[in-house]
Amino acid sequence: MPTPTSPTPPIGQWSSTASTQTLILVSLRLYNYVASSFALILFFINGVAPEGLTEPSLPSPPSETECPPNFIGPKCEVPICNPFNGHLVYLSSDGYFCKCVDGVVGTHCETIICQNGGILKDGTECDCSETGFTGRFCNVESASASVKKNEKNGFFFYTLLIYTGAILLFFVYVWETKREAANHIDAPYSASRKESKLYKLYYYIFFSKDVKLW
């Protein structure tokens, strides 16, 4: 019994059918590629994976609690300089350097130095209430302390001036008394002369014990 055979299309008709199938296959593949790309774009814009598309798994950075103190970053590689006390001026693979303001020290500008007897309070500020100074580090002299200081300096100045003047007057008097006594050194002391009591005391000490002081 003869085997039935499919009718062989003419050569031109077969070529047209094959080309149509190839075009449909390429179009389907291109559509799938464009659809997948568009879905990925929507995912990255909206942050929500479309239906049928799973979210890509990315390594999460370490949390702040996993980094040592004063360091941040995905690999805890960025040092933190205290923003109120200094700033980072150098960072490389060799190390880093924080430049601190005056009155603050430490690798990360974390230590405050209170001046003029100020007391560090809570590790962040200085208590200057008993120092006579103000400012963040007790480094600014208060107005009342400045007035008291000027009054004290003025008192010492005028006291010194008075004592200096008294000493100068005393030496001038002694010099004059000695000069006058030298003019009478050859003459015996006479109680009838009108010498002052200080002159009599001077004469009694340096020249003669015969002088009657009182």
MDTraj code that builds the backbone (N, CA, C; nanometers):
import mdtraj as md
import numpy as np

residues = "MET PRO THR PRO THR SER PRO THR PRO PRO ILE GLY GLN TRP SER SER THR ALA SER THR GLN THR LEU ILE LEU VAL SER LEU ARG LEU TYR ASN TYR VAL ALA SER SER PHE ALA LEU ILE LEU PHE PHE ILE ASN GLY VAL ALA PRO GLU GLY LEU THR GLU PRO SER LEU PRO SER PRO PRO SER GLU THR GLU CYS PRO PRO ASN PHE ILE GLY PRO LYS CYS GLU VAL PRO ILE CYS ASN PRO PHE ASN GLY HIS LEU VAL TYR LEU SER SER ASP GLY TYR PHE CYS LYS CYS VAL ASP GLY VAL VAL GLY THR HIS CYS GLU THR ILE ILE CYS GLN ASN GLY GLY ILE LEU LYS ASP GLY THR GLU CYS ASP CYS SER GLU THR GLY PHE THR GLY ARG PHE CYS ASN VAL GLU SER ALA SER ALA SER VAL LYS LYS ASN GLU LYS ASN GLY PHE PHE PHE TYR THR LEU LEU ILE TYR THR GLY ALA ILE LEU LEU PHE PHE VAL TYR VAL TRP GLU THR LYS ARG GLU ALA ALA ASN HIS ILE ASP ALA PRO TYR SER ALA SER ARG LYS GLU SER LYS LEU TYR LYS LEU TYR TYR TYR ILE PHE PHE SER LYS ASP VAL LYS LEU TRP".split()
xyz = np.array([
    [0.0872, -0.1195, 0.0000],
    [0.0000, 0.0000, 0.0000],
    [0.0890, 0.1220, 0.0000],
    [0.0699, 0.2093, -0.0910],
    [0.1589, 0.3281, -0.0984],
    [0.1412, 0.4198, 0.0215],
    [0.2585, 0.4707, 0.0681],
    [0.2591, 0.5636, 0.1828],
    [0.2144, 0.6996, 0.1364],
    [0.1174, 0.7591, 0.2127],
    [0.0713, 0.8936, 0.1712],
    [0.1801, 0.9969, 0.1954],
    [0.1948, 1.0795, 0.1094],
    [0.2958, 1.1863, 0.1196],
    [0.2262, 1.3192, 0.1206],
    [0.2889, 1.4096, 0.1990],
    [0.2344, 1.5458, 0.2034],
    [0.2663, 1.6144, 0.0749],
    [0.1757, 1.6916, 0.0353],
    [0.2041, 1.7651, -0.0892],
    [0.3187, 1.8626, -0.0684],
    [0.4120, 1.8559, -0.1533],
    [0.5280, 1.9455, -0.1460],
    [0.4911, 2.0780, -0.2058],
    [0.5031, 2.1834, -0.1216],
    [0.4662, 2.3149, -0.1755],
    [0.5677, 2.3569, -0.2789],
    [0.5248, 2.4395, -0.3604],
    [0.6225, 2.4941, -0.4557],
    [0.7365, 2.5632, -0.3820],
    [0.8472, 2.5734, -0.4493],
    [0.9682, 2.6289, -0.3865],
    [0.9433, 2.7693, -0.3354],
    [0.8808, 2.8530, -0.4041],
    [0.8561, 2.9894, -0.3600],
    [0.7660, 2.9955, -0.2394],
    [0.6618, 2.9070, -0.2348],
    [0.5698, 2.9072, -0.1207],
    [0.6390, 2.8565, 0.0045],
    [0.7265, 2.7540, -0.0058],
    [0.7981, 2.7007, 0.1113],
    [0.8912, 2.8056, 0.1701],
    [0.9596, 2.8784, 0.0883],
    [1.0515, 2.9832, 0.1351],
    [0.9755, 3.0907, 0.2097],
    [0.8573, 3.1256, 0.1624],
    [0.7784, 3.2294, 0.2290],
    [0.7322, 3.1827, 0.3659],
    [0.6930, 3.0536, 0.3772],
    [0.6473, 3.0009, 0.5059],
    [0.7615, 2.9968, 0.6065],
    [0.8809, 2.9528, 0.5666],
    [0.9975, 2.9482, 0.6570],
    [1.0376, 3.0873, 0.7024],
    [1.0361, 3.1826, 0.6148],
    [1.0743, 3.3197, 0.6513],
    [0.9760, 3.3776, 0.7518],
    [0.8491, 3.3472, 0.7347],
    [0.7478, 3.3990, 0.8271],
    [0.7672, 3.3412, 0.9662],
    [0.7951, 3.2097, 0.9742],
    [0.8177, 3.1475, 1.1043],
    [0.9416, 3.2055, 1.1733],
    [1.0481, 3.2264, 1.0972],
    [1.1709, 3.2846, 1.1545],
    [1.1454, 3.4253, 1.2070],
    [1.0712, 3.5048, 1.1324],
    [1.0409, 3.6417, 1.1734],
    [0.9593, 3.6432, 1.3024],
    [0.8613, 3.5496, 1.3111],
    [0.7795, 3.5426, 1.4321],
    [0.8652, 3.5050, 1.5518],
    [0.9586, 3.4083, 1.5347],
    [1.0452, 3.3657, 1.6440],
    [1.1355, 3.4792, 1.6907],
    [1.1949, 3.5507, 1.5976],
    [1.2816, 3.6638, 1.6330],
    [1.2022, 3.7726, 1.7035],
    [1.0792, 3.7969, 1.6557],
    [0.9961, 3.9002, 1.7176],
    [0.9608, 3.8631, 1.8607],
    [0.9310, 3.7331, 1.8849],
    [0.8988, 3.6897, 2.0201],
    [1.0186, 3.7060, 2.1131],
    [1.1348, 3.6682, 2.0649],
    [1.2553, 3.6824, 2.1478],
    [1.2848, 3.8298, 2.1785],
    [1.2707, 3.9157, 2.0799],
    [1.2940, 4.0590, 2.1002],
    [1.1935, 4.1164, 2.1990],
    [1.0676, 4.0706, 2.1897],
    [0.9642, 4.1183, 2.2818],
    [0.9978, 4.0774, 2.4254],
    [1.0378, 3.9519, 2.4408],
    [1.0733, 3.9047, 2.5753],
    [1.1911, 3.9840, 2.6325],
    [1.2896, 4.0154, 2.5499],
    [1.4068, 4.0916, 2.5963],
    [1.3670, 4.2321, 2.6387],
    [1.2847, 4.2972, 2.5548],
    [1.2416, 4.4334, 2.5867],
    [1.1561, 4.4341, 2.7135],
    [1.0663, 4.3351, 2.7259],
    [0.9807, 4.3285, 2.8441],
    [1.0626, 4.3077, 2.9705],
    [1.1623, 4.2187, 2.9625],
    [1.2473, 4.1950, 3.0795],
    [1.3260, 4.3202, 3.1157],
    [1.3801, 4.3892, 3.0154],
    [1.4565, 4.5119, 3.0412],
    [1.3679, 4.6188, 3.1028],
    [1.2460, 4.6328, 3.0513],
    [1.1548, 4.7326, 3.1054],
    [1.1174, 4.7004, 3.2499],
    [1.0999, 4.5714, 3.2788],
    [1.0684, 4.5313, 3.4166],
    [1.1827, 4.5641, 3.5102],
    [1.3066, 4.5434, 3.4645],
    [1.4223, 4.5782, 3.5473],
    [1.4297, 4.7285, 3.5714],
    [1.3989, 4.8066, 3.4673],
    [1.4013, 4.9528, 3.4822],
    [1.2978, 4.9961, 3.5860],
    [1.1773, 4.9403, 3.5783],
    [1.0749, 4.9730, 3.6773],
    [1.1183, 4.9333, 3.8175],
    [1.1882, 4.8217, 3.8282],
    [1.2340, 4.7760, 3.9599],
    [1.3324, 4.8755, 4.0207],
    [1.4276, 4.9209, 3.9408],
    [1.5290, 5.0128, 3.9938],
    [1.4715, 5.1512, 4.0203],
    [1.3672, 5.1920, 3.9461],
    [1.3078, 5.3238, 3.9681],
    [1.2170, 5.3217, 4.0908],
    [1.1298, 5.2237, 4.0995],
    [1.0306, 5.2191, 4.2067],
    [1.0790, 5.1458, 4.3298],
    [1.1826, 5.0662, 4.3166],
    [1.2314, 4.9900, 4.4305],
    [1.1441, 4.8708, 4.4641],
    [1.0505, 4.8333, 4.3740],
    [0.9614, 4.7190, 4.3968],
    [0.9750, 4.6243, 4.2794],
    [0.9988, 4.4978, 4.3088],
    [1.0135, 4.3995, 4.2015],
    [0.8782, 4.3696, 4.1398],
    [0.8683, 4.3749, 4.0052],
    [0.7420, 4.3393, 3.9411],
    [0.7107, 4.1916, 3.9605],
    [0.5880, 4.1578, 3.9300],
    [0.5432, 4.0195, 3.9506],
    [0.6256, 3.9239, 3.8657],
    [0.6735, 3.8219, 3.9291],
    [0.7522, 3.7223, 3.8579],
    [0.8999, 3.7528, 3.8549],
    [0.9428, 3.8737, 3.9059],
    [1.0845, 3.9102, 3.9056],
    [1.1325, 3.9191, 4.0495],
    [1.2331, 3.8440, 4.0817],
    [1.2859, 3.8438, 4.2186],
    [1.3864, 3.9551, 4.2367],
    [1.3915, 4.0102, 4.3578],
    [1.4845, 4.1185, 4.3900],
    [1.6263, 4.0642, 4.3969],
    [1.7231, 4.1312, 4.3319],
    [1.8612, 4.0808, 4.3370],
    [1.9164, 4.0917, 4.4783],
    [1.9925, 3.9949, 4.5182],
    [2.0523, 3.9927, 4.6522],
    [2.1846, 4.0660, 4.6499],
    [2.1965, 4.1761, 4.7286],
    [2.3181, 4.2562, 4.7376],
    [2.3729, 4.2469, 4.8789],
    [2.5052, 4.2477, 4.8951],
    [2.5628, 4.2420, 5.0307],
    [2.5309, 4.3693, 5.1075],
    [2.4767, 4.3575, 5.2248],
    [2.4416, 4.4738, 5.3063],
    [2.5651, 4.5256, 5.3784],
    [2.5794, 4.6607, 5.3879],
    [2.6950, 4.7170, 5.4591],
    [2.6847, 4.6887, 5.6075],
    [2.7967, 4.6933, 5.6771],
    [2.7928, 4.6676, 5.8216],
    [2.7158, 4.7774, 5.8934],
    [2.6446, 4.7404, 5.9962],
    [2.5711, 4.8391, 6.0744],
    [2.6674, 4.9200, 6.1593],
    [2.6159, 5.0330, 6.2129],
    [2.7013, 5.1200, 6.2928],
    [2.7535, 5.0494, 6.4173],
    [2.6728, 4.9540, 6.4662],
    [2.7169, 4.8846, 6.5873],
    [2.8322, 4.7898, 6.5607],
    [2.8523, 4.7518, 6.4344],
    [2.9607, 4.6611, 6.4007],
    [3.0933, 4.7337, 6.3844],
    [3.0913, 4.8652, 6.3654],
    [3.2144, 4.9424, 6.3495],
    [3.2684, 4.9817, 6.4871],
    [3.4007, 4.9936, 6.4986],
    [3.4576, 5.0412, 6.6252],
    [3.4206, 5.1869, 6.6486],
    [3.4346, 5.2358, 6.7695],
    [3.4005, 5.3761, 6.7970],
    [3.4779, 5.4722, 6.7074],
    [3.4109, 5.5788, 6.6652],
    [3.4700, 5.6868, 6.5846],
    [3.5031, 5.6434, 6.4428],
    [3.4354, 5.5410, 6.3897],
    [3.4551, 5.4991, 6.2513],
    [3.3200, 5.4651, 6.1900],
    [3.3051, 5.4961, 6.0610],
    [3.1850, 5.4636, 5.9859],
    [3.2274, 5.4172, 5.8473],
    [3.1276, 5.3856, 5.7632],
    [3.1553, 5.3469, 5.6262],
    [3.1224, 5.2016, 5.6001],
    [3.1095, 5.1635, 5.4704],
    [3.0795, 5.0240, 5.4361],
    [3.1791, 4.9255, 5.4941],
    [3.3037, 4.9684, 5.5044],
    [3.4074, 4.8829, 5.5615],
    [3.4656, 4.9426, 5.6895],
    [3.3915, 5.0338, 5.7497],
    [3.4380, 5.1022, 5.8718],
    [3.5729, 5.1696, 5.8479],
    [3.5872, 5.2264, 5.7286],
    [3.7165, 5.2825, 5.6916],
    [3.7234, 5.4340, 5.7053],
    [3.6132, 5.4992, 5.7400],
    [3.6102, 5.6457, 5.7466],
    [3.6142, 5.6889, 5.8929],
    [3.7200, 5.7596, 5.9353],
    [3.7262, 5.8059, 6.0747],
    [3.6341, 5.9253, 6.0968],
    [3.5851, 5.9376, 6.2177],
    [3.4979, 6.0494, 6.2544],
    [3.5759, 6.1446, 6.3444],
    [3.5924, 6.2687, 6.3011],
    [3.6472, 6.3732, 6.3869],
    [3.5287, 6.4466, 6.4500],
    [3.5372, 6.4715, 6.5792],
    [3.4279, 6.5391, 6.6477],
    [3.3934, 6.6686, 6.5744],
    [3.2711, 6.6815, 6.5201],
    [3.2398, 6.7986, 6.4374],
    [3.2409, 6.9302, 6.5128],
    [3.2270, 6.9257, 6.6456],
    [3.2293, 7.0490, 6.7238],
    [3.3706, 7.0858, 6.7681],
    [3.4644, 6.9919, 6.7565],
    [3.5991, 7.0149, 6.8089],
    [3.7078, 7.0135, 6.7023],
    [3.6767, 6.9724, 6.5804],
    [3.7804, 6.9660, 6.4783],
    [3.7249, 6.9127, 6.3482],
    [3.8152, 6.8846, 6.2537],
    [3.7743, 6.8316, 6.1245],
    [3.8874, 6.7486, 6.0656],
    [3.8514, 6.6599, 5.9722],
    [3.9480, 6.5700, 5.9097],
    [4.0260, 6.6459, 5.8033],
    [4.1573, 6.6435, 5.8103],
    [4.2400, 6.7147, 5.7131],
    [4.3284, 6.6208, 5.6324],
    [4.3349, 6.4940, 5.6705],
    [4.4207, 6.4007, 5.5977],
    [4.3634, 6.2606, 5.6096],
    [4.3462, 6.1925, 5.4973],
    [4.2964, 6.0556, 5.4965],
    [4.3574, 5.9823, 5.3793],
    [4.4276, 5.8750, 5.4050],
    [4.4888, 5.7933, 5.3010],
    [4.5009, 5.6510, 5.3521],
    [4.5607, 5.5670, 5.2695],
    [4.5807, 5.4282, 5.3113],
    [4.6804, 5.4182, 5.4255],
    [4.7621, 5.5226, 5.4422],
    [4.8618, 5.5210, 5.5498],
    [4.8038, 5.5619, 5.6846],
    [4.6918, 5.6311, 5.6851],
    [4.6343, 5.6761, 5.8110],
    [4.5487, 5.7996, 5.7917],
    [4.5215, 5.8696, 5.8977],
    [4.4369, 5.9879, 5.8934],
    [4.4814, 6.0840, 6.0024],
    [4.4312, 6.2080, 5.9945],
    [4.4695, 6.3103, 6.0918],
    [4.3531, 6.4055, 6.1107],
    [4.3143, 6.4267, 6.2358],
    [4.2092, 6.5223, 6.2711],
    [4.2736, 6.6491, 6.3271],
    [4.2394, 6.7626, 6.2719],
    [4.2887, 6.8913, 6.3219],
    [4.1886, 6.9439, 6.4238],
    [4.2338, 6.9599, 6.5473],
    [4.1453, 7.0015, 6.6568],
    [4.1563, 7.1525, 6.6800],
    [4.0505, 7.2111, 6.7312],
    [4.0526, 7.3523, 6.7680],
    [4.1326, 7.3688, 6.8968],
    [4.1692, 7.4923, 6.9274],
    [4.2438, 7.5194, 7.0509],
    [4.1603, 7.4798, 7.1724],
    [4.2238, 7.4098, 7.2641],
    [4.1545, 7.3647, 7.3836],
    [4.1026, 7.2232, 7.3747],
    [4.1263, 7.1560, 7.2604],
    [4.0802, 7.0187, 7.2408],
    [4.1969, 6.9342, 7.1913],
    [4.2098, 6.8135, 7.2424],
    [4.3148, 6.7212, 7.2003],
    [4.2512, 6.5847, 7.1763],
    [4.3338, 6.4892, 7.1307],
    [4.2857, 6.3534, 7.1064],
    [4.2930, 6.3178, 6.9598],
    [4.3023, 6.1885, 6.9309],
    [4.3108, 6.1412, 6.7926],
    [4.1890, 6.1829, 6.7121],
    [4.0726, 6.1829, 6.7749],
    [3.9485, 6.2207, 6.7079],
    [3.8922, 6.3511, 6.7649],
    [3.9772, 6.4327, 6.8305],
    [3.9352, 6.5598, 6.8914],
    [3.8229, 6.5357, 6.9926],
    [3.8430, 6.4359, 7.0766],
    [3.7385, 6.3973, 7.1697],
    [3.7634, 6.4428, 7.3128],
    [3.8801, 6.5025, 7.3415],
    [3.9141, 6.5394, 7.4788],
    [3.9209, 6.6912, 7.4915],
    [3.8418, 6.7478, 7.5831],
    [3.8380, 6.8924, 7.6059],
    [3.9254, 6.9265, 7.7259],
    [4.0054, 7.0319, 7.7128],
    [4.0915, 7.0782, 7.8215],
    [4.0333, 7.2082, 7.8764],
    [3.9903, 7.2069, 8.0018],
    [3.9381, 7.3276, 8.0668],
    [4.0550, 7.4074, 8.1243],
    [4.0562, 7.5376, 8.0999],
    [4.1653, 7.6237, 8.1428],
    [4.1262, 7.7027, 8.2677],
    [4.2294, 7.7598, 8.3319],
    [4.2113, 7.8505, 8.4460],
    [4.1287, 7.7893, 8.5588],
    [4.1479, 7.6600, 8.5827],
    [4.0794, 7.5953, 8.6937],
    [3.9389, 7.5493, 8.6647],
    [3.8963, 7.5532, 8.5375],
    [3.7629, 7.5051, 8.5035],
    [3.7520, 7.3544, 8.5206],
    [3.6303, 7.3061, 8.5428],
    [3.6057, 7.1641, 8.5673],
    [3.5253, 7.1068, 8.4509],
    [3.5746, 6.9959, 8.3936],
    [3.5052, 6.9309, 8.2826],
    [3.3752, 6.8683, 8.3318],
    [3.2665, 6.8977, 8.2600],
    [3.1339, 6.8523, 8.3005],
    [3.0730, 6.7691, 8.1885],
    [3.0382, 6.6440, 8.2193],
    [2.9757, 6.5514, 8.1239],
    [3.0637, 6.5238, 8.0024],
    [3.1900, 6.5572, 8.0114],
    [3.2819, 6.5292, 7.9022],
    [3.2653, 6.6177, 7.7813],
    [3.1752, 6.7167, 7.7872],
    [3.1466, 6.7990, 7.6701],
    [3.1612, 6.9483, 7.6938],
    [3.1602, 6.9935, 7.8197],
    [3.1686, 7.1368, 7.8471],
    [3.2420, 7.1611, 7.9785],
    [3.2859, 7.2852, 7.9960],
    [3.3627, 7.3225, 8.1150],
    [3.2763, 7.4072, 8.2076],
    [3.2863, 7.3782, 8.3361],
    [3.2173, 7.4575, 8.4380],
    [3.3132, 7.5665, 8.4856],
    [3.2820, 7.6924, 8.4508],
    [3.3711, 7.8052, 8.4812],
    [3.3164, 7.8930, 8.5931],
    [3.2170, 7.8446, 8.6669],
    [3.1475, 7.9294, 8.7640],
    [3.2379, 7.9786, 8.8757],
    [3.3420, 7.9050, 8.9108],
    [3.4278, 7.9422, 9.0234],
    [3.5632, 7.9965, 8.9786],
    [3.5764, 8.0301, 8.8532],
    [3.7081, 8.0679, 8.8011],
    [3.7227, 8.2164, 8.7704],
    [3.6112, 8.2874, 8.7528],
    [3.6212, 8.4262, 8.7087],
    [3.6442, 8.4376, 8.5595],
    [3.6262, 8.3253, 8.4870],
    [3.6440, 8.3249, 8.3421],
    [3.5180, 8.2699, 8.2772],
    [3.5020, 8.2991, 8.1502],
    [3.3894, 8.2490, 8.0727],
    [3.4435, 8.1835, 7.9465],
    [3.3522, 8.1477, 7.8572],
    [3.3927, 8.0830, 7.7333],
    [3.3802, 7.9324, 7.7427],
    [3.3883, 7.8689, 7.6273],
    [3.3714, 7.7238, 7.6226],
    [3.4781, 7.6503, 7.7027],
    [3.6001, 7.7058, 7.7034],
    [3.7107, 7.6403, 7.7735],
    [3.7571, 7.7210, 7.8945],
    [3.6743, 7.8141, 7.9440],
    [3.7106, 7.9026, 8.0565],
    [3.8370, 7.9818, 8.0230],
    [3.8446, 8.0293, 7.9013],
    [3.9640, 8.0991, 7.8553],
    [3.9416, 8.2482, 7.8321],
    [3.8220, 8.2983, 7.8642],
    [3.7914, 8.4401, 7.8447],
    [3.7652, 8.5025, 7.9811],
    [3.8413, 8.6047, 8.0148],
    [3.8257, 8.6694, 8.1448],
    [3.6944, 8.7457, 8.1496],
    [3.6180, 8.7242, 8.2562],
    [3.4894, 8.7922, 8.2700],
    [3.5099, 8.9392, 8.3030],
    [3.4055, 9.0212, 8.2801],
    [3.4154, 9.1650, 8.3045],
    [3.4362, 9.1947, 8.4523],
    [3.3650, 9.1246, 8.5400],
    [3.3793, 9.1493, 8.6839],
    [3.5188, 9.1136, 8.7324],
    [3.5734, 9.0030, 8.6818],
    [3.7088, 8.9636, 8.7216],
    [3.8109, 9.0643, 8.6712],
    [3.7865, 9.1196, 8.5528],
    [3.8786, 9.2191, 8.4988],
    [3.8777, 9.3463, 8.5829],
    [3.7569, 9.3879, 8.6280],
    [3.7477, 9.5077, 8.7122],
    [3.8195, 9.4858, 8.8448],
    [3.7971, 9.3701, 8.9078],
    [3.8640, 9.3404, 9.0348],
    [4.0150, 9.3359, 9.0179],
    [4.0588, 9.2809, 8.9069],
    [4.2024, 9.2731, 8.8820],
    [4.2619, 9.4123, 8.8668],
    [4.1903, 9.5008, 8.7952],
    [4.2394, 9.6373, 8.7782],
    [4.2415, 9.7123, 8.9115],
    [4.1378, 9.6909, 8.9940],
    [4.1359, 9.7559, 9.1254],
    [4.2513, 9.7069, 9.2122],
    [4.2781, 9.5794, 9.2077],
    [4.3874, 9.5233, 9.2869],
    [4.5216, 9.5770, 9.2395],
    [4.5383, 9.5828, 9.1085],
    [4.6636, 9.6368, 9.0545],
    [4.6792, 9.7839, 9.0894],
    [4.5662, 9.8605, 9.0853],
    [4.5730, 10.0011, 9.1210],
    [4.6095, 10.0223, 9.2669],
    [4.5552, 9.9385, 9.3554],
    [4.5874, 9.9493, 9.4976],
    [4.7363, 9.9254, 9.5219],
    [4.7910, 9.8206, 9.4614],
    [4.9335, 9.7924, 9.4782],
    [5.0197, 9.9037, 9.4199],
    [4.9751, 9.9611, 9.3068],
    [5.0531, 10.0671, 9.2441],
    [5.0606, 10.1894, 9.3353],
    [4.9456, 10.2334, 9.3865],
    [4.9460, 10.3523, 9.4715],
    [5.0168, 10.3266, 9.6045],
    [5.0037, 10.2066, 9.6584],
    [5.0764, 10.1732, 9.7814],
    [5.2264, 10.1780, 9.7587],
    [5.2701, 10.1218, 9.6480],
    [5.4126, 10.1241, 9.6156],
    [5.4611, 10.2667, 9.5933],
    [5.3770, 10.3492, 9.5293],
    [5.4151, 10.4880, 9.5050],
    [5.4309, 10.5635, 9.6368],
    [5.3406, 10.5421, 9.7310],
    [5.3493, 10.6102, 9.8608],
    [5.4743, 10.5677, 9.9367],
    [5.4994, 10.4375, 9.9405],
    [5.6178, 10.3886, 10.0114],
    [5.7460, 10.4391, 9.9461],
    [5.7479, 10.4416, 9.8140],
    [5.8670, 10.4905, 9.7440],
    [5.8908, 10.6372, 9.7748],
    [5.7824, 10.7177, 9.7732],
    [5.7971, 10.8590, 9.8058],
    [5.8443, 10.8808, 9.9485],
    [5.7921, 10.8016, 10.0429],
    [5.8334, 10.8154, 10.1827],
    [5.9810, 10.7814, 10.2003],
    [6.0257, 10.6758, 10.1326],
    [6.1676, 10.6381, 10.1426],
    [6.2574, 10.7456, 10.0835],
    [6.2156, 10.8020, 9.9697],
    [6.2955, 10.9085, 9.9082],
    [6.3028, 11.0306, 9.9995],
    [6.1905, 11.0686, 10.0589],
    [6.1913, 11.1825, 10.1506],
    [6.2803, 11.1564, 10.2714],
    [6.2787, 11.0337, 10.3212],
    [6.3628, 11.0007, 10.4354],
    [6.5107, 11.0153, 10.4010],
    [6.5500, 10.9661, 10.2844],
    [6.6908, 10.9770, 10.2455],
    [6.7308, 11.1221, 10.2206],
    [6.6405, 11.1999, 10.1635],
    [6.6708, 11.3424, 10.1436],
    [6.6883, 11.4115, 10.2779],
    [6.6020, 11.3796, 10.3721],
    [6.6131, 11.4403, 10.5049],
    [6.7427, 11.3993, 10.5734],
    [6.7783, 11.2733, 10.5646],
    [6.9032, 11.2269, 10.6256],
    [7.0226, 11.2956, 10.5621],
    [7.0183, 11.3088, 10.4302],
    [7.1308, 11.3735, 10.3621],
    [7.1429, 11.5188, 10.4053],
    [7.0324, 11.5902, 10.4121],
    [7.0356, 11.7297, 10.4545],
    [7.0804, 11.7409, 10.6002],
    [7.0327, 11.6515, 10.6830],
    [7.0714, 11.6553, 10.8241],
    [7.2197, 11.6279, 10.8413],
    [7.2687, 11.5324, 10.7656],
    [7.4109, 11.5001, 10.7743],
    [7.4959, 11.6156, 10.7244],
    [7.4509, 11.6814, 10.6202],
    [7.5261, 11.7950, 10.5675],
    [7.5278, 11.9083, 10.6689],
    [7.4155, 11.9344, 10.7325],
    [7.4111, 12.0400, 10.8336],
    [7.4957, 12.0036, 10.9547],
    [7.4931, 11.8749, 10.9913],
    [7.5741, 11.8324, 11.1053],
    [7.7223, 11.8444, 11.0751],
    [7.7586, 11.8243, 10.9495],
    [7.9001, 11.8354, 10.9130],
    [7.9487, 11.9784, 10.9291],
    [7.8606, 12.0752, 10.9106],
    [7.9011, 12.2143, 10.9279],
    [7.9241, 12.2491, 11.0746],
    [7.8664, 12.1732, 11.1661],
    [7.8824, 12.2005, 11.3084],
    [7.9643, 12.0932, 11.3796],
    [8.0317, 12.0126, 11.3042],
    [8.1016, 11.9010, 11.3661],
    [8.2139, 11.9458, 11.4592],
    [8.2759, 12.0588, 11.4250],
    [8.3880, 12.1056, 11.5080],
    [8.3411, 12.1763, 11.6352],
    [8.2183, 12.2221, 11.6370],
    [8.1679, 12.2948, 11.7541],
    [8.0978, 12.1977, 11.8461],
    [8.1160, 12.2166, 11.9776],
    [8.0471, 12.1278, 12.0716],
    [7.8966, 12.1482, 12.0633],
    [7.8248, 12.0433, 12.0949],
    [7.6799, 12.0522, 12.0884],
    [7.6299, 12.1461, 12.1966],
    [7.5372, 12.2306, 12.1580],
    [7.4803, 12.3272, 12.2515],
    [7.3315, 12.3012, 12.2626],
    [7.2839, 12.2841, 12.3822],
    [7.1419, 12.2597, 12.4045],
    [7.0580, 12.3811, 12.3734],
    [7.1247, 12.4963, 12.3616],
    [7.0498, 12.6186, 12.3338],
    [7.0119, 12.6294, 12.1865],
    [7.0782, 12.5494, 12.1026],
    [7.0440, 12.5565, 11.9604],
    [6.9073, 12.4920, 11.9378],
    [6.8399, 12.5409, 11.8387],
    [6.7036, 12.4947, 11.8117],
    [6.7047, 12.3824, 11.7062],
    [6.7510, 12.2675, 11.7444],
    [6.7470, 12.1536, 11.6532],
    [6.6151, 12.0781, 11.6706],
    [6.5761, 12.0143, 11.5706],
    [6.4548, 11.9332, 11.5797],
    [6.4843, 11.8040, 11.6536],
    [6.3801, 11.7353, 11.6933],
    [6.3971, 11.6099, 11.7655],
    [6.4644, 11.5044, 11.6789],
    [6.4299, 11.4997, 11.5490],
    [6.4940, 11.4020, 11.4604],
    [6.6422, 11.4325, 11.4444],
    [6.6744, 11.5621, 11.4365],
    [6.8151, 11.5994, 11.4257],
    [6.8890, 11.5595, 11.5529],
    [6.8275, 11.5834, 11.6701],
    [6.8899, 11.5449, 11.7964],
    [6.9124, 11.3934, 11.8016],
    [6.8123, 11.3170, 11.7497],
    [6.8267, 11.1714, 11.7483],
    [6.9403, 11.1295, 11.6559],
    [6.9463, 11.1938, 11.5401],
    [7.0534, 11.1627, 11.4460],
    [7.1896, 11.1964, 11.5069],
    [7.1998, 11.3126, 11.5698],
    [7.3261, 11.3554, 11.6308],
    [7.3640, 11.2635, 11.7464],
    [7.2632, 11.2194, 11.8199],
    [7.2876, 11.1301, 11.9330],
    [7.3423, 10.9962, 11.8850],
    [7.2890, 10.9467, 11.7725],
    [7.3309, 10.8152, 11.7228],
    [7.4694, 10.8212, 11.6606],
    [7.4969, 10.9227, 11.5797],
    [7.6192, 10.9230, 11.4997],
    [7.7338, 11.0062, 11.5585],
    [7.7048, 11.0998, 11.6480],
    [7.8116, 11.1900, 11.6904],
    [7.8357, 11.1902, 11.8417],
    [7.7364, 11.2153, 11.9218],
    [7.7610, 11.2315, 12.0657],
    [7.6439, 11.1793, 12.1460],
    [7.6772, 11.1072, 12.2511],
    [7.5737, 11.0571, 12.3399],
    [7.5335, 11.1617, 12.4453],
    [7.5987, 11.2794, 12.4408],
    [7.5686, 11.3834, 12.5389],
    [7.4440, 11.4636, 12.5035],
    [7.3888, 11.4367, 12.3895],
    [7.2717, 11.5131, 12.3455],
    [7.1507, 11.4704, 12.4270],
    [7.0790, 11.5687, 12.4745],
    [6.9566, 11.5432, 12.5485],
    [6.8414, 11.5357, 12.4482],
    [6.7853, 11.4172, 12.4363],
    [6.6833, 11.3971, 12.3333],
    [6.5509, 11.4618, 12.3693],
    [6.5097, 11.4571, 12.4940],
    [6.3785, 11.5080, 12.5330],
    [6.3912, 11.6166, 12.6364],
])
top = md.Topology()
chain = top.add_chain()
for i, resn in enumerate(residues, 1):
    res = top.add_residue(resn, chain, resSeq=i)
    for name in ("N", "CA", "C"):
        top.add_atom(name, md.element.get_by_symbol(name[0]), res)
traj = md.Trajectory(xyz[None], top)
